Amino acid sequence: MAKRSKPQSQISENPSASSKIPFRPQKIIKLSTTTTTTTKLTIQPPVLSQPTLFPKTLNPLSSQSEITLALDHLRSSDPQLAALIDSYNPPTFDSDRPPFQSLARSILYQQLATKAAQSIYTRFISLCGGEDSVLPGTLLSLSAQNLRQIGVSGRKASYLHDLAEKFSNGTLSDSSILEMDDESLLTLLTLVKGIGAWSVHMFMIFSLKRPDVLPVGDLGVRKGVKLLYGLKELPKPLEMEQLCEKWRPYRSVGSWYMWRFMEAKGVL
């Protein structure tokens, strides 16, 4: 008798762990339409999708074809998310700044209203001599006093200088950042003063356009997941990992839809 071949390895899942998450009884979220007809989305407890094999290396979310692959996967793996996908234009991840520029901008934007941050960033670009001149050496040549004169706090000035120093001494570089895996990137970038896990997650999604990042600590994504699945409370990080496992390897795109759903307060 011929020997049976061994099945290919598959992504592991833990259905028993997700059953501990509290769910409300079935809940109806009304979706507004442009006609008088009302569409209803029935909230059911999330069901983990069947294990699926994916390529080890995924392309960045920088082309329409890659976005289409992500949306097709999310539609088939999570029917409740499919309703959101059909309600919005496809997401775009179109930042083309080099990593150092993106990280410096991220530090400047921290804890500021968008309009104020844009104003300070514009003055920062002018101080450096143009966006192409936002380089480690340029930044190290600027004193804390120079930066304070354009509205940058002393604390943020120290963060910017620490970032520039780590690029200057070789701890980080644009090329190495592009080649690092997500775990290594999180470890190294959080060594920079003022950069935490949330900042790294945003950087990986919107600057590096990485497809499988789940910002488990982001309030907007957590609120979106709570609304989508009718949870009683905001999911904790471990619960987020369990609930969103079915989105892998396109959790960045799933997160993008959670921000849109949260902004709509569960009504489309």
JOHU-V498258 format. One record per pair of residues at least 12 apart in sequence whose ideal C-beta (glycine too) atoms are under 10 Angstrom apart, sorted by sequence separation. I is the first residue (numbers start at 0). GAP is how many residues later the second one is. D is the distance in Angstrom with one decimal. If there is no record, write none. Layout:
# JOHU-V498258
i->[I & I]
gap->[GAP & GAP]
d->[D & D]
This chain:
# JOHU-V498258
i->[27 & 28 & 57 & 104 & 107 & 108 & 126 & 143 & 144 & 175 & 176 & 187 & 200 & 221 & 222 & 230 & 27 & 28 & 71 & 107 & 120 & 127 & 143 & 146 & 171 & 186 & 199 & 200 & 201 & 204 & 221 & 225 & 26 & 27 & 28 & 70 & 127 & 142 & 143 & 146 & 185 & 188 & 200 & 220 & 221 & 224 & 228 & 243 & 26 & 27 & 69 & 70 & 107 & 123 & 126 & 141 & 184 & 185 & 188 & 199 & 200 & 218 & 221 & 224 & 227 & 239 & 25 & 26 & 104 & 107 & 143 & 171 & 198 & 200 & 201 & 227 & 25 & 26 & 103 & 143 & 170 & 171 & 185 & 197 & 200 & 221 & 225 & 24 & 25 & 123 & 138 & 141 & 142 & 181 & 184 & 185 & 196 & 197 & 221 & 224 & 239 & 23 & 25 & 53 & 70 & 104 & 126 & 141 & 171 & 181 & 184 & 196 & 197 & 215 & 216 & 220 & 224 & 22 & 24 & 69 & 70 & 103 & 104 & 126 & 139 & 170 & 171 & 196 & 197 & 200 & 215 & 216 & 22 & 23 & 51 & 69 & 138 & 139 & 170 & 195 & 196 & 197 & 215 & 22 & 67 & 126 & 138 & 141 & 165 & 181 & 214 & 215 & 217 & 21 & 22 & 66 & 123 & 126 & 139 & 140 & 165 & 184 & 213 & 215 & 216 & 220 & 20 & 48 & 51 & 66 & 100 & 103 & 122 & 125 & 135 & 138 & 139 & 179 & 215 & 20 & 51 & 66 & 124 & 126 & 135 & 138 & 139 & 165 & 166 & 184 & 214 & 215 & 18 & 49 & 63 & 66 & 104 & 122 & 123 & 137 & 138 & 162 & 165 & 176 & 181 & 213 & 227 & 17 & 48 & 49 & 65 & 100 & 119 & 122 & 123 & 135 & 136 & 139 & 164 & 165 & 176 & 185 & 213 & 17 & 48 & 63 & 121 & 122 & 123 & 135 & 138 & 139 & 163 & 164 & 179 & 181 & 215 & 17 & 47 & 48 & 104 & 120 & 122 & 134 & 135 & 138 & 161 & 162 & 180 & 213 & 224 & 227 & 17 & 46 & 47 & 48 & 60 & 61 & 100 & 103 & 119 & 120 & 133 & 135 & 136 & 161 & 162 & 176 & 177 & 181 & 213 & 220 & 223 & 224 & 227 & 16 & 46 & 60 & 61 & 100 & 103 & 118 & 119 & 120 & 135 & 136 & 161 & 162 & 176 & 181 & 213 & 223 & 226 & 14 & 45 & 46 & 60 & 61 & 100 & 101 & 103 & 118 & 119 & 134 & 135 & 159 & 160 & 161 & 162 & 223 & 225 & 14 & 46 & 59 & 60 & 61 & 97 & 100 & 119 & 134 & 135 & 158 & 159 & 161 & 213 & 220 & 223 & 224 & 227 & 13 & 45 & 61 & 96 & 97 & 99 & 100 & 116 & 158 & 159 & 213 & 220 & 223 & 226 & 227 & 12 & 43 & 45 & 99 & 103 & 115 & 157 & 158 & 211 & 215 & 219 & 220 & 222 & 223 & 225 & 226 & 12 & 43 & 97 & 99 & 119 & 123 & 135 & 157 & 158 & 211 & 214 & 220 & 221 & 222 & 223 & 224 & 225 & 229 & 12 & 41 & 42 & 96 & 97 & 135 & 155 & 210 & 211 & 212 & 213 & 214 & 217 & 220 & 223 & 224 & 226 & 10 & 12 & 40 & 41 & 135 & 154 & 155 & 210 & 211 & 212 & 213 & 219 & 220 & 222 & 223 & 226 & 227 & 10 & 11 & 40 & 99 & 107 & 111 & 154 & 209 & 210 & 211 & 212 & 215 & 219 & 222 & 223 & 226 & 9 & 10 & 210 & 211 & 212 & 213 & 214 & 217 & 219 & 220 & 221 & 222 & 223 & 225 & 226 & 9 & 10 & 40 & 41 & 111 & 209 & 210 & 211 & 213 & 217 & 219 & 220 & 8 & 9 & 10 & 40 & 107 & 110 & 209 & 210 & 211 & 212 & 219 & 222 & 223 & 7 & 9 & 10 & 39 & 40 & 107 & 109 & 208 & 214 & 218 & 219 & 222 & 6 & 8 & 9 & 38 & 107 & 111 & 207 & 213 & 214 & 217 & 7 & 106 & 107 & 109 & 110 & 40 & 109 & 204 & 205 & 108 & 204 & 38 & 106 & 107 & 203 & 204 & 106 & 109 & 106 & 204 & 205 & 28 & 107 & 200 & 204 & 30 & 106 & 107 & 30 & 105 & 106 & 28 & 32 & 200 & 30 & 31 & 103 & 106 & 30 & 102 & 103 & 106 & 102 & 105 & 103 & 102 & 103 & 102 & 99 & 102 & 103 & 99 & 102 & 99 & 99 & 98 & 102 & 102 & 99 & 101 & 98 & 99 & 100 & 98 & 99 & 102 & 98 & 101 & 97 & 98 & 97 & 98 & 99 & 98 & 97 & 98 & 97 & 105 & 109 & 106 & 109 & 98 & 102 & 106 & 109 & 106 & 105 & 106 & 109 & 102 & 105 & 109 & 98 & 108 & 102 & 102 & 106 & 105 & 108 & 105 & 102 & 105 & 102 & 105 & 104 & 101 & 102 & 105 & 101 & 105 & 104 & 98 & 101 & 102 & 101 & 100 & 101 & 94 & 98 & 96 & 97 & 98 & 94 & 96 & 94 & 95 & 92 & 93 & 94 & 92 & 94 & 95 & 90 & 91 & 92 & 94 & 92 & 93 & 92 & 91 & 92 & 59 & 92 & 72 & 83 & 69 & 68 & 69 & 65 & 80 & 60 & 66 & 83 & 60 & 65 & 82 & 61 & 62 & 60 & 61 & 80 & 59 & 60 & 79 & 80 & 59 & 60 & 61 & 79 & 58 & 59 & 60 & 77 & 79 & 58 & 59 & 60 & 77 & 57 & 58 & 57 & 57 & 53 & 53 & 92 & 92 & 90 & 90 & 80 & 89 & 92 & 90 & 91 & 77 & 80 & 90 & 77 & 80 & 89 & 90 & 76 & 77 & 84 & 87 & 90 & 76 & 77 & 84 & 87 & 90 & 75 & 76 & 83 & 86 & 76 & 88 & 73 & 80 & 83 & 84 & 87 & 72 & 73 & 76 & 80 & 83 & 86 & 87 & 72 & 82 & 83 & 86 & 72 & 84 & 72 & 73 & 77 & 80 & 83 & 87 & 69 & 72 & 73 & 76 & 80 & 83 & 86 & 71 & 82 & 45 & 69 & 70 & 73 & 77 & 68 & 69 & 72 & 73 & 80 & 83 & 87 & 68 & 69 & 72 & 86 & 45 & 69 & 70 & 85 & 45 & 66 & 69 & 73 & 42 & 44 & 45 & 65 & 68 & 69 & 83 & 42 & 43 & 44 & 45 & 82 & 42 & 43 & 44 & 66 & 69 & 70 & 40 & 42 & 65 & 41 & 42 & 60 & 57 & 60 & 57 & 59 & 60 & 55 & 47 & 51 & 53 & 54 & 57 & 47 & 53 & 60 & 45 & 48 & 49 & 51 & 53 & 45 & 47 & 48 & 51 & 28 & 44 & 45 & 47 & 48 & 28 & 45 & 46 & 48 & 26 & 45 & 28 & 26 & 27 & 26 & 25 & 26 & 23 & 24 & 22 & 23 & 22 & 23 & 20 & 22 & 23 & 21 & 22 & 20 & 21 & 20 & 21 & 20 & 21 & 20 & 20 & 20 & 21 & 19 & 20 & 19 & 17 & 16 & 17 & 20 & 16 & 19 & 20 & 17 & 18 & 42 & 16 & 17 & 16 & 17 & 40 & 15 & 40 & 13 & 14 & 17 & 40 & 13 & 16 & 17 & 12 & 38 & 14 & 13 & 12 & 28 & 31 & 11 & 12 & 30 & 10 & 12 & 28 & 30 & 31 & 32 & 28 & 29 & 30 & 31 & 10 & 28 & 29 & 30 & 10 & 28 & 29 & 26 & 28]
gap->[12 & 12 & 12 & 12 & 12 & 12 & 12 & 12 & 12 & 12 & 12 & 12 & 12 & 12 & 12 & 12 & 13 & 13 & 13 & 13 & 13 & 13 & 13 & 13 & 13 & 13 & 13 & 13 & 13 & 13 & 13 & 13 & 14 & 14 & 14 & 14 & 14 & 14 & 14 & 14 & 14 & 14 & 14 & 14 & 14 & 14 & 14 & 14 & 15 & 15 & 15 & 15 & 15 & 15 & 15 & 15 & 15 & 15 & 15 & 15 & 15 & 15 & 15 & 15 & 15 & 15 & 16 & 16 & 16 & 16 & 16 & 16 & 16 & 16 & 16 & 16 & 17 & 17 & 17 & 17 & 17 & 17 & 17 & 17 & 17 & 17 & 17 & 18 & 18 & 18 & 18 & 18 & 18 & 18 & 18 & 18 & 18 & 18 & 18 & 18 & 18 & 19 & 19 & 19 & 19 & 19 & 19 & 19 & 19 & 19 & 19 & 19 & 19 & 19 & 19 & 19 & 19 & 20 & 20 & 20 & 20 & 20 & 20 & 20 & 20 & 20 & 20 & 20 & 20 & 20 & 20 & 20 & 21 & 21 & 21 & 21 & 21 & 21 & 21 & 21 & 21 & 21 & 21 & 22 & 22 & 22 & 22 & 22 & 22 & 22 & 22 & 22 & 22 & 23 & 23 & 23 & 23 & 23 & 23 & 23 & 23 & 23 & 23 & 23 & 23 & 23 & 24 & 24 & 24 & 24 & 24 & 24 & 24 & 24 & 24 & 24 & 24 & 24 & 24 & 25 & 25 & 25 & 25 & 25 & 25 & 25 & 25 & 25 & 25 & 25 & 25 & 25 & 26 & 26 & 26 & 26 & 26 & 26 & 26 & 26 & 26 & 26 & 26 & 26 & 26 & 26 & 26 & 27 & 27 & 27 & 27 & 27 & 27 & 27 & 27 & 27 & 27 & 27 & 27 & 27 & 27 & 27 & 27 & 28 & 28 & 28 & 28 & 28 & 28 & 28 & 28 & 28 & 28 & 28 & 28 & 28 & 28 & 29 & 29 & 29 & 29 & 29 & 29 & 29 & 29 & 29 & 29 & 29 & 29 & 29 & 29 & 29 & 30 & 30 & 30 & 30 & 30 & 30 & 30 & 30 & 30 & 30 & 30 & 30 & 30 & 30 & 30 & 30 & 30 & 30 & 30 & 30 & 30 & 30 & 30 & 31 & 31 & 31 & 31 & 31 & 31 & 31 & 31 & 31 & 31 & 31 & 31 & 31 & 31 & 31 & 31 & 31 & 31 & 32 & 32 & 32 & 32 & 32 & 32 & 32 & 32 & 32 & 32 & 32 & 32 & 32 & 32 & 32 & 32 & 32 & 32 & 33 & 33 & 33 & 33 & 33 & 33 & 33 & 33 & 33 & 33 & 33 & 33 & 33 & 33 & 33 & 33 & 33 & 33 & 34 & 34 & 34 & 34 & 34 & 34 & 34 & 34 & 34 & 34 & 34 & 34 & 34 & 34 & 34 & 35 & 35 & 35 & 35 & 35 & 35 & 35 & 35 & 35 & 35 & 35 & 35 & 35 & 35 & 35 & 35 & 36 & 36 & 36 & 36 & 36 & 36 & 36 & 36 & 36 & 36 & 36 & 36 & 36 & 36 & 36 & 36 & 36 & 36 & 37 & 37 & 37 & 37 & 37 & 37 & 37 & 37 & 37 & 37 & 37 & 37 & 37 & 37 & 37 & 37 & 37 & 38 & 38 & 38 & 38 & 38 & 38 & 38 & 38 & 38 & 38 & 38 & 38 & 38 & 38 & 38 & 38 & 38 & 39 & 39 & 39 & 39 & 39 & 39 & 39 & 39 & 39 & 39 & 39 & 39 & 39 & 39 & 39 & 39 & 40 & 40 & 40 & 40 & 40 & 40 & 40 & 40 & 40 & 40 & 40 & 40 & 40 & 40 & 40 & 41 & 41 & 41 & 41 & 41 & 41 & 41 & 41 & 41 & 41 & 41 & 41 & 42 & 42 & 42 & 42 & 42 & 42 & 42 & 42 & 42 & 42 & 42 & 42 & 42 & 43 & 43 & 43 & 43 & 43 & 43 & 43 & 43 & 43 & 43 & 43 & 43 & 44 & 44 & 44 & 44 & 44 & 44 & 44 & 44 & 44 & 44 & 45 & 45 & 45 & 45 & 45 & 46 & 46 & 46 & 46 & 47 & 47 & 48 & 48 & 48 & 48 & 48 & 49 & 49 & 50 & 50 & 50 & 51 & 51 & 51 & 51 & 52 & 52 & 52 & 53 & 53 & 53 & 54 & 54 & 54 & 55 & 55 & 55 & 55 & 56 & 56 & 56 & 56 & 57 & 57 & 59 & 60 & 60 & 61 & 63 & 63 & 63 & 64 & 64 & 66 & 67 & 68 & 69 & 71 & 72 & 72 & 73 & 73 & 73 & 74 & 74 & 74 & 75 & 75 & 76 & 76 & 77 & 77 & 77 & 78 & 79 & 79 & 80 & 83 & 84 & 85 & 85 & 86 & 86 & 86 & 86 & 87 & 88 & 88 & 88 & 89 & 89 & 89 & 90 & 90 & 91 & 92 & 92 & 93 & 93 & 94 & 96 & 96 & 97 & 97 & 98 & 100 & 100 & 100 & 101 & 101 & 102 & 104 & 104 & 104 & 105 & 106 & 106 & 108 & 108 & 109 & 109 & 109 & 110 & 110 & 111 & 111 & 112 & 112 & 112 & 113 & 113 & 113 & 114 & 114 & 114 & 114 & 115 & 115 & 116 & 117 & 117 & 118 & 118 & 138 & 140 & 141 & 142 & 142 & 143 & 143 & 144 & 144 & 144 & 145 & 145 & 145 & 146 & 146 & 147 & 147 & 147 & 148 & 148 & 148 & 148 & 149 & 149 & 149 & 149 & 150 & 150 & 150 & 150 & 150 & 151 & 151 & 151 & 151 & 152 & 152 & 153 & 154 & 157 & 158 & 159 & 160 & 161 & 162 & 163 & 163 & 163 & 164 & 164 & 165 & 165 & 165 & 166 & 166 & 166 & 166 & 168 & 168 & 168 & 168 & 168 & 169 & 169 & 169 & 169 & 169 & 170 & 170 & 170 & 170 & 171 & 171 & 172 & 172 & 172 & 172 & 172 & 173 & 173 & 173 & 173 & 173 & 173 & 173 & 174 & 174 & 174 & 174 & 175 & 175 & 176 & 176 & 176 & 176 & 176 & 176 & 177 & 177 & 177 & 177 & 177 & 177 & 177 & 178 & 178 & 179 & 179 & 179 & 179 & 179 & 180 & 180 & 180 & 180 & 180 & 180 & 180 & 181 & 181 & 181 & 181 & 182 & 182 & 182 & 182 & 183 & 183 & 183 & 183 & 184 & 184 & 184 & 184 & 184 & 184 & 184 & 185 & 185 & 185 & 185 & 185 & 186 & 186 & 186 & 186 & 186 & 186 & 187 & 187 & 187 & 188 & 188 & 189 & 191 & 191 & 192 & 192 & 192 & 193 & 194 & 194 & 194 & 194 & 194 & 195 & 195 & 195 & 196 & 196 & 196 & 196 & 196 & 197 & 197 & 197 & 197 & 198 & 198 & 198 & 198 & 198 & 199 & 199 & 199 & 199 & 200 & 200 & 201 & 202 & 202 & 203 & 204 & 204 & 205 & 205 & 206 & 206 & 207 & 207 & 208 & 208 & 208 & 209 & 209 & 210 & 210 & 211 & 211 & 212 & 213 & 214 & 215 & 217 & 217 & 218 & 218 & 219 & 220 & 221 & 221 & 221 & 222 & 222 & 222 & 223 & 223 & 223 & 224 & 224 & 225 & 225 & 225 & 226 & 226 & 227 & 227 & 227 & 227 & 228 & 228 & 228 & 229 & 229 & 230 & 231 & 232 & 232 & 232 & 233 & 233 & 233 & 234 & 235 & 235 & 235 & 235 & 235 & 236 & 236 & 236 & 236 & 237 & 237 & 237 & 237 & 238 & 238 & 238 & 239 & 239]
d->[5.4 & 5.0 & 9.2 & 8.8 & 5.8 & 7.0 & 9.8 & 9.5 & 8.7 & 8.4 & 7.9 & 9.2 & 5.5 & 4.9 & 9.6 & 8.5 & 7.4 & 8.4 & 9.5 & 5.3 & 9.9 & 9.3 & 4.2 & 7.0 & 9.6 & 9.3 & 9.0 & 7.9 & 7.1 & 9.9 & 5.8 & 9.9 & 9.5 & 6.2 & 6.3 & 5.6 & 7.6 & 8.2 & 7.2 & 8.8 & 5.1 & 7.2 & 3.9 & 9.5 & 8.5 & 8.4 & 6.5 & 8.8 & 8.1 & 7.1 & 9.6 & 9.5 & 9.8 & 9.4 & 6.7 & 8.2 & 6.6 & 8.1 & 9.1 & 9.1 & 8.4 & 7.9 & 8.9 & 6.4 & 8.8 & 9.7 & 6.2 & 4.4 & 6.1 & 6.1 & 9.2 & 6.4 & 10.0 & 7.8 & 8.1 & 10.0 & 6.2 & 9.3 & 9.1 & 7.6 & 7.2 & 7.5 & 9.9 & 6.4 & 7.1 & 9.1 & 9.7 & 9.2 & 6.6 & 9.1 & 9.6 & 8.2 & 9.3 & 8.8 & 8.4 & 8.2 & 8.1 & 9.6 & 6.6 & 5.9 & 9.9 & 7.5 & 8.8 & 8.5 & 6.5 & 8.4 & 6.7 & 8.4 & 8.7 & 9.2 & 6.7 & 8.8 & 5.5 & 8.5 & 9.8 & 7.6 & 6.9 & 8.6 & 9.6 & 8.9 & 8.8 & 7.9 & 9.3 & 7.8 & 9.2 & 7.4 & 7.7 & 6.4 & 6.3 & 9.4 & 8.2 & 6.6 & 8.8 & 9.1 & 8.0 & 8.6 & 5.8 & 6.6 & 8.8 & 8.8 & 9.9 & 9.5 & 4.0 & 4.6 & 7.8 & 8.4 & 6.9 & 9.1 & 8.5 & 6.4 & 9.9 & 8.2 & 9.3 & 10.0 & 8.3 & 5.2 & 7.8 & 5.7 & 10.0 & 9.3 & 9.2 & 8.2 & 9.3 & 8.8 & 8.7 & 8.7 & 8.4 & 9.4 & 9.2 & 6.8 & 9.5 & 9.2 & 9.7 & 8.1 & 10.0 & 7.6 & 4.9 & 10.0 & 4.2 & 8.4 & 7.5 & 7.9 & 9.9 & 9.3 & 9.7 & 4.0 & 6.9 & 7.2 & 9.5 & 8.8 & 8.8 & 6.5 & 8.5 & 9.9 & 7.6 & 8.3 & 9.4 & 8.8 & 6.0 & 8.2 & 9.1 & 9.3 & 5.9 & 9.0 & 9.2 & 6.5 & 9.6 & 8.6 & 7.9 & 8.5 & 9.6 & 9.7 & 9.5 & 4.0 & 8.7 & 7.9 & 7.7 & 9.3 & 9.1 & 9.4 & 9.8 & 9.7 & 7.0 & 6.9 & 4.2 & 9.2 & 9.1 & 6.7 & 7.0 & 4.2 & 8.8 & 6.5 & 9.8 & 9.7 & 9.5 & 6.5 & 8.4 & 8.9 & 9.2 & 7.0 & 8.2 & 9.5 & 8.7 & 8.2 & 7.7 & 9.2 & 9.0 & 5.1 & 9.7 & 9.8 & 9.0 & 8.6 & 6.5 & 10.0 & 9.8 & 9.9 & 7.8 & 9.5 & 6.7 & 5.9 & 6.4 & 9.8 & 9.8 & 8.5 & 9.1 & 5.7 & 7.8 & 9.4 & 7.3 & 7.6 & 5.5 & 9.5 & 9.0 & 9.1 & 7.1 & 9.8 & 8.9 & 8.5 & 6.8 & 8.8 & 9.5 & 9.2 & 4.5 & 9.8 & 4.0 & 6.9 & 4.2 & 7.9 & 7.6 & 6.7 & 9.1 & 8.0 & 8.4 & 8.4 & 7.5 & 9.0 & 4.6 & 8.0 & 9.9 & 9.8 & 9.3 & 7.4 & 6.4 & 8.4 & 4.7 & 9.7 & 8.6 & 7.3 & 7.5 & 9.6 & 9.3 & 5.2 & 9.6 & 7.8 & 9.6 & 9.7 & 9.8 & 4.8 & 9.8 & 9.6 & 9.3 & 7.3 & 9.2 & 9.0 & 7.7 & 8.6 & 7.2 & 5.9 & 6.2 & 8.1 & 7.4 & 9.0 & 7.8 & 9.4 & 7.1 & 8.4 & 9.7 & 4.9 & 8.2 & 8.3 & 4.9 & 2.7 & 5.8 & 9.5 & 5.1 & 8.5 & 9.7 & 6.9 & 6.9 & 8.0 & 6.3 & 3.2 & 8.4 & 9.8 & 8.7 & 9.0 & 7.5 & 6.4 & 9.8 & 6.8 & 8.2 & 7.1 & 8.6 & 6.5 & 9.2 & 8.9 & 9.2 & 7.8 & 7.5 & 6.0 & 9.0 & 9.4 & 8.0 & 9.0 & 7.7 & 8.8 & 8.7 & 9.4 & 8.8 & 9.9 & 7.1 & 8.6 & 9.1 & 9.4 & 9.7 & 9.5 & 4.3 & 9.8 & 4.1 & 8.8 & 7.3 & 4.4 & 4.3 & 9.0 & 8.8 & 9.7 & 6.3 & 9.7 & 8.6 & 10.0 & 8.8 & 6.9 & 6.1 & 6.4 & 6.3 & 7.7 & 6.7 & 6.6 & 8.3 & 4.3 & 7.6 & 8.1 & 10.0 & 7.6 & 7.0 & 8.7 & 9.5 & 9.3 & 7.5 & 10.0 & 5.2 & 5.2 & 4.6 & 9.6 & 4.8 & 4.3 & 8.7 & 4.1 & 8.9 & 5.3 & 7.8 & 6.3 & 9.8 & 7.7 & 6.0 & 8.4 & 9.4 & 9.6 & 8.5 & 9.4 & 9.3 & 9.1 & 9.4 & 3.8 & 6.7 & 9.9 & 9.8 & 9.8 & 9.8 & 5.3 & 9.1 & 6.2 & 8.2 & 9.2 & 7.6 & 9.4 & 7.4 & 7.5 & 5.1 & 9.8 & 9.5 & 6.3 & 6.9 & 9.6 & 7.2 & 4.8 & 8.9 & 8.7 & 9.9 & 6.2 & 7.5 & 9.9 & 8.8 & 9.3 & 9.8 & 8.0 & 9.4 & 8.4 & 7.7 & 9.1 & 10.0 & 7.8 & 10.0 & 8.3 & 6.8 & 9.5 & 9.8 & 9.8 & 9.8 & 9.7 & 6.1 & 9.1 & 9.9 & 9.7 & 9.2 & 9.6 & 7.1 & 9.5 & 9.0 & 9.9 & 4.8 & 9.5 & 9.9 & 6.7 & 7.8 & 9.2 & 5.9 & 8.3 & 9.6 & 7.0 & 9.4 & 9.7 & 9.2 & 9.0 & 7.7 & 7.0 & 4.9 & 7.6 & 9.4 & 9.8 & 5.8 & 9.1 & 9.6 & 8.7 & 9.9 & 9.8 & 9.2 & 9.4 & 7.0 & 9.8 & 6.0 & 6.7 & 9.3 & 9.5 & 6.3 & 5.9 & 8.0 & 9.9 & 7.6 & 9.9 & 9.7 & 8.1 & 8.9 & 9.9 & 5.7 & 9.0 & 8.6 & 9.9 & 8.1 & 9.7 & 8.1 & 8.4 & 9.0 & 8.3 & 5.8 & 8.6 & 4.7 & 9.5 & 5.0 & 8.9 & 9.8 & 9.1 & 8.5 & 4.4 & 9.1 & 7.0 & 9.3 & 10.0 & 7.0 & 8.5 & 9.2 & 9.7 & 7.5 & 9.0 & 9.6 & 5.5 & 9.0 & 7.1 & 9.9 & 7.5 & 7.4 & 7.5 & 9.4 & 9.6 & 9.8 & 7.1 & 8.0 & 5.6 & 9.7 & 9.2 & 8.2 & 7.0 & 9.3 & 6.1 & 9.8 & 9.6 & 6.5 & 9.4 & 6.2 & 8.1 & 8.9 & 7.9 & 8.2 & 8.0 & 4.0 & 9.0 & 8.3 & 9.6 & 6.8 & 10.0 & 9.0 & 7.5 & 9.8 & 6.6 & 5.6 & 9.1 & 6.9 & 8.9 & 5.0 & 6.0 & 8.8 & 9.8 & 9.9 & 10.0 & 8.6 & 7.7 & 8.9 & 8.4 & 4.3 & 9.7 & 9.1 & 9.5 & 9.2 & 9.9 & 8.7 & 6.4 & 9.0 & 9.6 & 8.7 & 9.9 & 8.3 & 9.4 & 7.5 & 9.6 & 7.3 & 9.2 & 9.6 & 9.6 & 9.3 & 5.1 & 6.9 & 6.8 & 4.3 & 5.7 & 10.0 & 4.0 & 7.5 & 10.0 & 7.2 & 9.0 & 6.5 & 5.3 & 8.7 & 9.5 & 9.9 & 7.1 & 9.9 & 9.8 & 8.0 & 7.5 & 4.9 & 6.6 & 10.0 & 8.9 & 7.8 & 8.9 & 8.8 & 6.1 & 9.7 & 8.9 & 8.3 & 9.6 & 9.3 & 9.6 & 8.6 & 4.4 & 8.9 & 7.4 & 9.5 & 7.6 & 9.5 & 5.3 & 8.9 & 9.0 & 9.4 & 4.6 & 6.5 & 9.5 & 7.0 & 8.5 & 9.8 & 6.7 & 9.2 & 9.0 & 8.6 & 9.9 & 8.6 & 9.5 & 9.8 & 6.6 & 5.5 & 9.5 & 6.0 & 8.9 & 6.4 & 4.7 & 8.2 & 9.1 & 8.0 & 9.9 & 8.5 & 8.9 & 9.0 & 10.0 & 8.0 & 6.0 & 7.6 & 6.4 & 6.9 & 9.3 & 9.1 & 5.6 & 9.3 & 9.3 & 9.0 & 5.7 & 8.6 & 9.5 & 9.7 & 9.0 & 8.6 & 8.2 & 6.3 & 9.9 & 9.9 & 3.9 & 8.7 & 5.9 & 9.1 & 9.1 & 8.3 & 7.8 & 9.6 & 9.6 & 4.5 & 8.2 & 8.1 & 7.0 & 9.2 & 5.1 & 9.2 & 4.4 & 7.9 & 8.6 & 7.0 & 9.5 & 9.2 & 9.7 & 8.6 & 7.1 & 7.5 & 8.2 & 8.0 & 9.3 & 7.5 & 6.5 & 8.2 & 9.4 & 7.3 & 9.6 & 9.6 & 9.0 & 3.8 & 9.6 & 9.5 & 9.4 & 8.3 & 5.7 & 6.5 & 8.2 & 9.9 & 7.0 & 9.6 & 8.1 & 9.2 & 7.6 & 8.4 & 10.0 & 8.9 & 4.9 & 9.2 & 8.7 & 8.1 & 9.2 & 8.5 & 9.2 & 5.5 & 6.3 & 4.1 & 9.1 & 7.2 & 10.0 & 9.0 & 5.7 & 8.8 & 8.6 & 9.5 & 8.1 & 9.2 & 9.6 & 7.4 & 8.0 & 9.3 & 9.3 & 4.2 & 7.6 & 9.8 & 9.0 & 8.3 & 6.9 & 4.6 & 6.3 & 7.2 & 8.4 & 6.3 & 5.9 & 6.7 & 7.4 & 6.9 & 4.8 & 9.2 & 6.9 & 9.3 & 9.8 & 6.9 & 9.1 & 9.4 & 9.5 & 9.9 & 5.2 & 8.6 & 10.0 & 7.9 & 7.8 & 7.1 & 8.8 & 9.0 & 7.1 & 9.6 & 9.5 & 9.4 & 9.2 & 4.4 & 5.5 & 6.5 & 9.0 & 10.0 & 9.9 & 9.4 & 9.0 & 8.2 & 8.0 & 6.7 & 9.8 & 9.9 & 8.8 & 8.3 & 9.8 & 8.1 & 6.1 & 9.4 & 9.3 & 9.3 & 8.4 & 9.3 & 8.0 & 9.7 & 9.9 & 9.2 & 6.1 & 8.6 & 9.7 & 8.9 & 6.9 & 6.5 & 6.8 & 5.0 & 6.4 & 4.3 & 8.8 & 6.9 & 8.7 & 9.6 & 8.2]
